[in-house]
Amino acid sequence: ADGASAQSGQAGAGDQARFMAQGQLPLDALSVQVQGVGALSQPVLPEQGARLHAASQPALHGRREATLLDTQVRDTGEIAPAALALHWAEGALQGLLADVALALGLDEVQAHLHNLLIYGPGQFFKPHQDTEKHPGMVATLVLVWPSAHIGGALRVVHGADEGRLQSQHLQVDSLRWCAFYADCQHEVLPVQEGWRVVLSFDLVVPARMRQGEAAAAPALVRALREQCFPEGEPSTQPWVFLLDHEYTEHGLRWQLLKGLDRARVAALRSAAQQLGLVMHLALAEIHESWTAIPPAGHRGRYRDYDDDDDHDALGAGHGVRHAVLKHTPSSPASDGRGRFSFSPPPPAPRRNHETRSRPLPRLPSRSTAARRLARHRYRRRRH
């Protein structure tokens, strides 16, 4: 594909389940001009790296609705896209985006240059998620410019899965790229020596792209019928299928689903349509409630002890992951999105937890002096 080659270590051409993809471009696929610095050499020499760092501004990071400068979280230099001029070889960008889309399980993506980042010795970016900077943004593309450095690996985590881009190299033979879904937690580990120079792009799904229809699988149709039509009658309770990726309110669209979510939702939609069911996309919140009161019949960790005090031992509690589903259906003219909210059940009655003092653990039967000494030691440990 015009010189772009996707590696199968993270996501190959036929693997749509992955959240991350890596690949390479030939050195002549791209040239970059930086205002006030000139053309980036291949590799970036130490002198030019220092000039790039001097021309950069400290990079900001987002925290909820705020944009902050905190070098304890993000310590790197940033050059805005207005100061950059990119010149792609014929067909190189189109081939790169085709490989990225195929590796991430998307039909098509567009790239918007976000910035140039330069990391010097000791600089890093702690774990974070990328915000949606454009309508339809689903992923991030990082292109590592040739520059001798040690450290600065990119670590990407999605659930229990993890991938890494080891960008350090001393010999120049290609331009390396890495793409990952924007909801993935990722970090840049500290650079130990040299300069790490990267171009960052926001990947956007075009507005014209629509979710494709999949053939309804007979086994899925049967399973959905059993779930939604128990004993042959329609169920009055909605059935909820939680997706793997995270979505914002603006990003929750059929055509913007990520990774395996796309294939699973397409299959479910086809099966639901065959059964005459209505399917919605919804935002979900799950609350977990915890109590220090053990279940009925459980005597706690001090069950072999006895005492005159009628208290349960702390630390013998249990958690309950419980949610009540409330659904506000979307209108027929909408894109099929609704909103679900979950709320925990009323809290269980508490014993000995309404006061500021905590109950002491049950102690074994012993002399009065020994029991007082044990209680005194317990209080000292707590203070």
C-alpha positions as CSV (number, residue, x, y, z in Angstrom):
1,A,0.0,0.0,0.0
2,D,2.4,2.6,-1.3
3,G,5.1,1.7,1.2
4,A,3.1,1.5,4.4
5,S,3.5,-1.8,6.1
6,A,1.5,-2.9,9.1
7,Q,3.1,-5.2,11.6
8,S,1.1,-8.1,12.9
9,G,2.6,-7.9,16.4
10,Q,-0.3,-5.8,17.6
11,A,-2.8,-5.9,14.8
12,G,-2.6,-7.5,11.4
13,A,-4.8,-7.0,8.4
14,G,-7.3,-9.6,9.4
15,D,-7.3,-9.0,13.1
16,Q,-10.1,-6.5,14.0
17,A,-10.1,-7.4,17.7
18,R,-7.0,-5.4,18.6
19,F,-6.9,-1.9,20.0
20,M,-3.5,-1.0,18.8
21,A,-1.5,-1.3,15.5
22,Q,2.1,-0.6,14.5
23,G,3.9,-0.3,11.2
24,Q,6.6,1.4,9.2
25,L,7.0,3.9,6.4
26,P,10.1,4.4,4.2
27,L,12.2,7.4,5.1
28,D,11.3,9.3,1.9
29,A,7.5,9.0,2.6
30,L,7.4,12.3,4.5
31,S,9.4,15.5,5.0
32,V,8.7,18.1,7.7
33,Q,9.5,21.8,7.9
34,V,9.4,23.5,11.3
35,Q,9.1,27.2,11.5
36,G,12.2,28.7,13.0
37,V,14.1,25.4,12.8
38,G,14.0,24.4,9.2
39,A,13.7,20.9,7.7
40,L,13.9,18.0,10.1
41,S,16.9,15.9,9.3
42,Q,16.9,12.1,9.3
43,P,17.9,11.4,12.0
44,V,17.5,14.5,14.1
45,L,20.9,15.5,15.3
46,P,21.5,16.5,18.9
47,E,22.0,20.2,17.9
48,Q,18.7,20.2,16.0
49,G,17.0,18.4,18.9
50,A,18.0,21.2,21.2
51,R,16.7,23.8,18.8
52,L,13.4,22.0,18.5
53,H,13.1,21.9,22.3
54,A,13.9,25.6,22.6
55,A,11.2,26.4,20.0
56,S,8.6,24.3,21.7
57,Q,6.1,25.3,24.5
58,P,5.4,23.2,27.6
59,A,2.6,20.8,26.7
60,L,-0.7,21.0,28.5
61,H,-2.9,18.2,29.6
62,G,-6.6,17.9,30.2
63,R,-8.3,17.0,33.5
64,R,-12.1,16.8,33.2
65,E,-13.1,20.2,31.8
66,A,-9.9,22.0,32.7
67,T,-6.6,22.3,30.7
68,L,-3.6,22.3,33.0
69,L,0.2,22.7,33.0
70,D,1.6,20.2,35.4
71,T,5.1,18.8,34.8
72,Q,4.4,16.1,37.4
73,V,1.9,14.6,34.9
74,R,3.2,15.7,31.5
75,D,6.7,16.9,30.9
76,T,7.4,17.5,27.2
77,G,7.7,20.2,24.6
78,E,5.0,20.9,22.0
79,I,5.0,22.7,18.7
80,A,1.6,23.6,17.3
81,P,0.5,22.5,13.8
82,A,0.5,26.1,12.5
83,A,4.3,26.0,12.7
84,L,4.6,22.7,10.8
85,A,4.6,22.0,7.1
86,L,4.2,18.3,6.1
87,H,5.1,17.1,2.6
88,W,4.0,13.5,1.8
89,A,5.3,11.4,-1.1
90,E,2.6,10.5,-3.6
91,G,0.2,7.9,-2.2
92,A,2.1,7.6,1.1
93,L,-0.5,9.2,3.3
94,Q,-3.4,7.3,1.6
95,G,-1.6,4.0,2.0
96,L,-0.8,4.7,5.7
97,L,-4.4,5.5,6.5
98,A,-5.7,2.5,4.7
99,D,-3.3,0.2,6.7
100,V,-4.4,1.9,10.0
101,A,-8.1,1.6,9.2
102,L,-7.7,-2.0,8.3
103,A,-5.7,-2.8,11.4
104,L,-8.2,-1.1,13.7
105,G,-11.2,-2.7,12.1
106,L,-12.5,0.5,10.5
107,D,-13.6,1.2,7.0
108,E,-11.9,4.5,6.6
109,V,-10.2,7.2,8.7
110,Q,-9.0,10.7,8.1
111,A,-5.9,12.2,9.9
112,H,-5.7,15.7,11.4
113,L,-2.3,16.8,12.5
114,H,-2.4,17.6,16.2
115,N,1.2,18.6,17.1
116,L,4.9,17.8,17.2
117,L,6.2,16.6,20.6
118,I,9.8,16.5,21.7
119,Y,10.9,14.6,24.8
120,G,14.3,15.3,26.3
121,P,16.2,13.3,29.0
122,G,13.9,12.7,32.0
123,Q,10.7,13.8,30.2
124,F,7.5,11.7,30.2
125,F,3.7,11.6,30.1
126,K,1.9,9.7,32.8
127,P,-1.1,7.4,32.0
128,H,-4.0,9.2,30.4
129,Q,-6.8,9.0,27.8
130,D,-7.0,11.2,24.8
131,T,-10.0,13.6,24.5
132,E,-12.1,13.9,21.4
133,K,-10.8,17.0,19.7
134,H,-12.9,16.6,16.5
135,P,-16.4,15.3,15.8
136,G,-16.0,11.6,14.9
137,M,-12.5,11.2,16.4
138,V,-12.0,7.6,17.5
139,A,-8.2,7.1,17.6
140,T,-4.7,8.6,17.8
141,L,-1.8,8.1,15.3
142,V,1.7,8.7,16.5
143,L,4.6,8.8,14.0
144,V,8.1,8.6,15.5
145,W,10.7,10.7,13.6
146,P,14.1,9.2,13.4
147,S,16.2,10.4,16.3
148,A,18.7,8.5,18.4
149,H,17.4,8.1,22.0
150,I,17.1,5.6,24.8
151,G,13.8,5.1,26.7
152,G,10.6,6.9,25.8
153,A,8.5,3.7,25.1
154,L,4.8,4.2,24.4
155,R,2.7,1.9,26.6
156,V,-0.9,1.4,25.7
157,V,-3.4,-0.5,27.9
158,H,-7.0,-1.6,27.1
159,G,-8.6,-3.7,29.9
160,A,-6.3,-6.6,30.6
161,D,-4.4,-6.2,27.3
162,E,-1.2,-4.2,26.8
163,G,0.9,-3.2,23.9
164,R,4.2,-1.2,23.5
165,L,6.0,0.8,20.9
166,Q,9.7,0.7,21.6
167,S,10.7,3.9,19.8
168,Q,14.3,3.9,20.9
169,H,16.8,3.3,18.1
170,L,20.3,4.3,17.1
171,Q,20.1,3.4,13.4
172,V,17.7,5.1,11.0
173,D,16.0,2.8,8.5
174,S,12.3,3.8,8.6
175,L,9.5,6.0,10.0
176,R,7.7,4.1,12.7
177,W,4.0,4.6,13.5
178,C,1.6,3.5,16.1
179,A,-2.2,3.9,16.1
180,F,-4.6,3.1,19.0
181,Y,-8.2,3.9,20.1
182,A,-8.5,7.1,22.0
183,D,-10.2,5.5,25.0
184,C,-7.1,3.4,25.7
185,Q,-5.0,4.3,28.7
186,H,-1.5,5.2,27.5
187,E,1.7,6.7,28.7
188,V,5.2,7.7,27.5
189,L,7.9,6.3,29.8
190,P,10.8,8.6,30.7
191,V,13.5,9.3,28.1
192,Q,16.9,8.4,29.4
193,E,19.1,9.8,26.7
194,G,18.8,11.8,23.5
195,W,15.7,13.4,21.9
196,R,12.4,11.6,21.2
197,V,10.5,13.4,18.4
198,V,7.0,12.4,17.3
199,L,4.2,13.7,15.2
200,S,0.7,13.2,16.6
201,F,-2.5,12.9,14.5
202,D,-6.2,12.7,15.5
203,L,-7.9,9.9,13.5
204,V,-11.5,10.8,12.5
205,V,-14.2,8.6,10.9
206,P,-15.7,10.5,7.9
207,A,-19.2,11.7,8.4
208,R,-20.3,9.9,5.2
209,M,-19.3,6.5,6.6
210,R,-22.2,4.4,8.0
211,Q,-22.3,1.2,10.0
212,G,-22.5,-1.8,7.6
213,E,-25.2,-4.5,8.0
214,A,-24.1,-8.0,8.9
215,A,-26.0,-11.2,8.1
216,A,-28.0,-12.5,11.1
217,A,-26.3,-15.6,12.6
218,P,-28.9,-18.3,13.3
219,A,-27.3,-19.2,16.6
220,L,-27.4,-15.6,17.7
221,V,-31.0,-15.2,16.6
222,R,-32.0,-18.3,18.7
223,A,-30.1,-17.0,21.8
224,L,-31.7,-13.5,21.5
225,R,-35.1,-15.1,21.1
226,E,-34.7,-17.1,24.3
227,Q,-33.5,-14.0,26.1
228,C,-36.1,-11.6,25.0
229,F,-39.1,-14.0,24.5
230,P,-39.0,-16.3,27.6
231,E,-41.8,-18.9,27.3
232,G,-42.8,-17.4,24.0
233,E,-43.9,-14.0,25.4
234,P,-42.1,-10.7,25.1
235,S,-40.0,-9.8,28.2
236,T,-40.9,-6.5,29.9
237,Q,-37.3,-6.0,31.0
238,P,-34.7,-4.5,28.6
239,W,-31.6,-6.5,27.9
240,V,-28.3,-4.7,28.2
241,F,-25.1,-5.7,26.4
242,L,-22.0,-3.8,27.7
243,L,-19.4,-2.8,25.1
244,D,-15.6,-3.2,25.6
245,H,-14.6,0.4,24.8
246,E,-15.5,3.7,26.5
247,Y,-17.5,6.3,24.7
248,T,-18.5,9.9,25.4
249,E,-21.9,11.4,24.7
250,H,-20.7,12.9,21.5
251,G,-18.8,9.8,20.4
252,L,-21.6,7.3,21.0
253,R,-22.7,6.7,17.4
254,W,-23.3,3.5,15.4
255,Q,-20.6,4.6,12.9
256,L,-18.0,5.5,15.6
257,L,-18.0,2.2,17.4
258,K,-14.5,0.8,18.0
259,G,-12.7,-2.5,17.6
260,L,-14.8,-5.6,18.3
261,D,-17.7,-3.4,19.4
262,R,-18.4,-2.7,15.7
263,A,-18.7,-6.4,14.7
264,R,-20.6,-7.4,17.8
265,V,-23.1,-4.6,17.5
266,A,-23.6,-5.2,13.8
267,A,-24.4,-8.8,14.5
268,L,-26.8,-8.0,17.3
269,R,-28.6,-5.4,15.2
270,S,-29.2,-7.8,12.4
271,A,-30.5,-10.5,14.8
272,A,-32.7,-7.9,16.6
273,Q,-34.2,-6.7,13.3
274,Q,-35.1,-10.2,12.3
275,L,-37.0,-10.6,15.6
276,G,-38.7,-7.3,15.4
277,L,-36.7,-5.9,18.4
278,V,-35.6,-2.2,18.8
279,M,-32.0,-1.6,19.6
280,H,-30.5,1.5,21.2
281,L,-27.0,2.8,22.0
282,A,-26.9,4.2,25.6
283,L,-24.5,5.6,28.1
284,A,-24.3,3.4,31.2
285,E,-23.0,4.1,34.7
286,I,-22.6,1.3,37.2
287,H,-22.3,2.0,40.9
288,E,-20.8,-0.3,43.5
289,S,-22.0,-0.2,47.1
290,W,-20.0,-1.7,49.9
291,T,-20.8,-2.5,53.5
292,A,-18.7,-3.6,56.5
293,I,-21.6,-5.7,57.8
294,P,-21.0,-9.4,57.0
295,P,-23.7,-11.6,55.5
296,A,-26.1,-13.3,57.8
297,G,-24.5,-16.3,59.6
298,H,-21.0,-15.0,59.1
299,R,-19.1,-14.3,62.3
300,G,-16.1,-12.6,60.7
301,R,-12.4,-13.1,61.2
302,Y,-12.7,-13.4,65.0
303,R,-15.3,-16.1,64.9
304,D,-13.2,-18.3,67.3
305,Y,-13.3,-15.6,70.0
306,D,-16.0,-14.7,72.4
307,D,-16.7,-11.6,74.2
308,D,-19.5,-9.8,76.0
309,D,-19.6,-7.0,73.4
310,D,-22.2,-7.6,70.7
311,H,-20.1,-6.2,67.8
312,D,-19.2,-7.6,64.4
313,A,-15.5,-7.5,63.4
314,L,-14.4,-4.8,60.9
315,G,-12.8,-6.1,57.7
316,A,-15.4,-8.9,57.3
317,G,-17.6,-6.8,55.0
318,H,-18.6,-7.6,51.4
319,G,-19.3,-5.7,48.3
320,V,-22.4,-5.7,46.1
321,R,-22.3,-4.7,42.4
322,H,-26.0,-3.9,41.9
323,A,-27.7,-1.6,39.5
324,V,-31.3,-0.6,38.7
325,L,-31.8,0.1,35.0
326,K,-33.8,3.1,33.9
327,H,-34.2,3.8,30.2
328,T,-35.4,6.8,28.4
329,P,-35.9,5.6,24.8
330,S,-34.7,7.7,21.9
331,S,-37.2,9.2,19.5
332,P,-37.9,7.2,16.2
333,A,-36.3,10.0,14.2
334,S,-33.0,9.9,16.2
335,D,-30.0,7.7,15.5
336,G,-31.1,5.0,17.9
337,R,-29.4,6.4,20.9
338,G,-31.0,6.4,24.3
339,R,-29.7,6.9,27.8
340,F,-29.5,4.4,30.6
341,S,-28.7,5.4,34.2
342,F,-27.9,3.0,37.0
343,S,-28.5,3.7,40.6
344,P,-27.6,1.5,43.6
345,P,-30.3,0.0,45.8
346,P,-31.0,1.6,49.2
347,P,-28.1,1.0,51.6
348,A,-28.5,-1.8,54.1
349,P,-29.1,-0.8,57.7
350,R,-25.9,-0.1,59.5
351,R,-25.0,-1.2,62.9
352,N,-22.3,0.6,65.0
353,H,-21.4,2.7,61.9
354,E,-23.5,5.8,62.6
355,T,-21.1,7.0,65.4
356,R,-17.6,8.2,65.0
357,S,-16.1,5.3,67.0
358,R,-15.5,1.9,65.5
359,P,-16.3,-1.3,67.3
360,L,-13.3,-3.2,68.7
361,P,-12.6,-6.7,67.5
362,R,-13.8,-9.6,69.6
363,L,-11.2,-10.9,71.9
364,P,-10.8,-14.4,73.4
365,S,-11.9,-15.1,76.9
366,R,-9.0,-14.2,79.3
367,S,-8.4,-12.3,82.5
368,T,-9.7,-8.8,82.9
369,A,-6.1,-7.4,83.0
370,A,-5.1,-9.1,79.9
371,R,-8.2,-8.0,78.0
372,R,-7.6,-4.3,79.1
373,L,-3.9,-4.6,77.9
374,A,-5.0,-6.0,74.5
375,R,-7.6,-3.2,74.0
376,H,-5.0,-0.6,74.9
377,R,-2.6,-2.0,72.3
378,Y,-5.4,-2.0,69.7
379,R,-6.1,1.6,70.3
380,R,-2.4,2.6,70.1
381,R,-2.1,0.8,66.8
382,R,-5.1,2.8,65.5
383,H,-3.7,6.2,66.6
